[in-house]
Amino acid sequence: MASTEVNEPGLSAESKELLGAVKKFAEEDVRPAGIELDRLDNPEDVIAEGSIFWAVHDKYRQLGIGGIQMDPSMDAQEKALLNARISETLGWGDAGLAVSLGVAGFQRFFAPMTGDPELIQRFASPDSTAIGCWAVTEPDHGSDSLAFSEEHFADPEIKANCVAKQDGDEWVINGQKSAWVSNGTIADVASLFCTIEGDGGFRKGGVAVVPLDLPGVSKGKTLDKLGQRPLPQGEIYFDNVRIPSKWMAVGQDGYPFTIEMVLAMANAFMGSTFSGLARAAFELALDYAKERVQGGVAIIEHQSVKGRLFNMFRKVEAATSLSRRTHLIGSVAGVAPPVQFSIASKTFCTQTAFEVASDALQIFGGNGLTREYPIEKILRDARASMIEDGCNEVLSIVGSSKL
Ligand SMILES: Cc1cc2nc3c(=O)[nH]c(=O)nc-3n(C[C@H](O)[C@H](O)[C@H](O)COP(=O)(O)OP(=O)(O)OC[C@H]3O[C@@H](n4cnc5c(N)ncnc54)[C@H](O)[C@@H]3O)c2cc1C
C-alpha cells in the first residue's frame, strides 16, 4: 500500500522507533482486527472471551505507550507531537479500536487526584491493566452535558439522569449514563462526570473515580450501531453506589474548568485520530486508482480522478497539520490546548475524514459500496466521528464562545 507520510522534523530517533512499532501494530494487528470485528453481526461478540479485541488491547499495553505521559524526561513539545502521531497512526489502522485504546487510560488522569494510594495503585500504576471509560453522556443529556458555555448548563430546572449526594464521609450515586459510553460494557473503572445534588445544574457537577465492581453497579448490552463497531459502547447503571468522599476527584468548584479541559484534551485526540482515518481512505483510493483500468488506462490517468485525488490529498495534509499544531499548542499551554483550538481541530478533521472517505468510495465505484472492500466501513466510522465527543454543530457553538 502506498504510504503518503513524509519524514517531518521534531522526533528523536527513539520516538521514531516507537512510532515505527505503532505503525507496524496498526497495520498488522489493528486494521485487520477492526475489519473482522466490524463484520460481527452481534456486537456482544466483539467483547466475547477469545475475541481478537482483547489481543489488540494486550498488544497495545505491551507497546508501553501509556508510559510516555509519565516520562518527565521527554521534551514537552516532542511528547505532544509523538502523542499526536500515535493517535493518527492508530486512527489510520482502525478508528473505533483507536478510541477504545485511548479511552482505556482515562482514569490515569483522575485517580491520582483522589490521593488514595490503593486506588492509585489499582488504576493508575504503570502495570495496571484496568480498562477505563469517560462516562458523561446521559439518556436525556448529550449536548446538554458538554456545552458548558451555554446558559442551560447552570439551569437547576434541567434534571440530570445521574446524581451524587453527600452522606457523611461518603457519596451515594444514583441513576445512569447512556449507551454511548465508549468501553462502557467492558470498563473496570469509570471517570464519572455526574451532577451533584443541589440547584447548580450541570455546572455544579463533579468527577468521581468509580470502580465498576462496587455493589449497585450494573451494565447494559453492547450497542449495535452504524460505525466504529469494534468500539464497545453501553450503559452504566448506579443504584445507591457508595464511594468514599476522597474518590470524588473533582468537586463542584473545579468542575466547570475540568469539563472544559477534558473536552479540550479529548477533542485534540479526536482531531489526530480522524486525520489518520482520512489518510487511510486517501491511500486506499490512490492505490486503487493506480490498479483499476477503465477505457484502457488506469483510472488515475483520467483528469477528474487525478483532480479528485489531489483535492483529497490537500485536505488530508491540512487536517494532519492542524491536528499536530493543536497538540503542540497544548504543550505550551499546559495540560491541554485552549478548547477553541481543540474544537477547531476536531470539527475540521472529522468533517475532512468524512469527505475524504466519501470521495474514496466514489473512486472505488461500485466496489466501494461492497463489504469486500474496506471503504464503506471507513465511511461509516468517519460518519460517527461527527457526533462523537460532541456533535460538531454544538462544539462549534462552545468554541465560538471563546473567540
Ligand atoms: C462513536 C461515539 C463515541 C462516543 N463516546 C462517548 C464516551 O466515551 N462517553 C460519553 O459519555 N459519551 C460518548 N459519546 C456520546 C456523544 O458525546 C453524544 O452522542 C454527543 O454529545 C451528542 O449527544 P446526543 O447523541 O444525545 O445528541 P443530542 O444532544 O440529542 O443532539 C441531537 C441533535 O441536536 C443538535 N443540537 C443539540 N443541542 C443543540 C444546540 N444547543 N444548538 C444546536 N444544535 C443542537 C445536535 O447537533 C444534534 O444534531 C459517543 C458518541 C459516539 C457517536
The ligand as a Gaussian input file, in Angstrom:
#p B3LYP/6-31G(d) Opt

LIG

0 1
 C      -18.742000       6.883000      18.458000
 C      -19.185000       7.649000      19.673000
 C      -18.428000       7.579000      20.845000
 C      -18.881000       8.245000      21.997000
 N      -18.156000       8.101000      23.162000
 C      -18.644000       8.620000      24.320000
 C      -17.959000       8.399000      25.567000
 O      -16.887000       7.802000      25.635000
 N      -18.524000       8.869000      26.698000
 C      -19.694000       9.540000      26.691000
 O      -20.148000       9.909000      27.762000
 N      -20.351000       9.814000      25.523000
 C      -19.851000       9.361000      24.358000
 N      -20.499000       9.601000      23.151000
 C      -21.724000      10.401000      23.165000
 C      -21.581000      11.749000      22.474000
 O      -20.769000      12.598000      23.219000
 C      -23.000000      12.279000      22.259000
 O      -23.614000      11.426000      21.312000
 C      -22.988000      13.711000      21.767000
 O      -22.600000      14.577000      22.788000
 C      -24.361000      14.142000      21.232000
 O      -25.372000      13.845000      22.143000
 P      -26.709000      13.128000      21.641000
 O      -26.305000      11.936000      20.873000
 O      -27.559000      12.932000      22.834000
 O      -27.384000      14.136000      20.645000
 P      -28.315000      15.443000      21.043000
 O      -27.595000      16.256000      22.066000
 O      -29.658000      14.929000      21.365000
 O      -28.329000      16.208000      19.698000
 C      -29.214000      15.867000      18.619000
 C      -29.085000      16.918000      17.523000
 O      -29.467000      18.200000      18.029000
 C      -28.431000      19.153000      17.810000
 N      -28.360000      20.056000      18.969000
 C      -28.459000      19.734000      20.276000
 N      -28.309000      20.831000      21.045000
 C      -28.103000      21.867000      20.206000
 C      -27.849000      23.256000      20.386000
 N      -27.762000      23.805000      21.617000
 N      -27.673000      24.015000      19.300000
 C      -27.727000      23.485000      18.052000
 N      -27.958000      22.164000      17.821000
 C      -28.138000      21.372000      18.879000
 C      -27.153000      18.317000      17.692000
 O      -26.157000      18.996000      16.953000
 C      -27.664000      17.068000      17.007000
 O      -27.670000      17.260000      15.616000
 C      -20.073000       8.989000      21.971000
 C      -20.794000       9.087000      20.782000
 C      -20.369000       8.431000      19.649000
 C      -21.174000       8.552000      18.385000

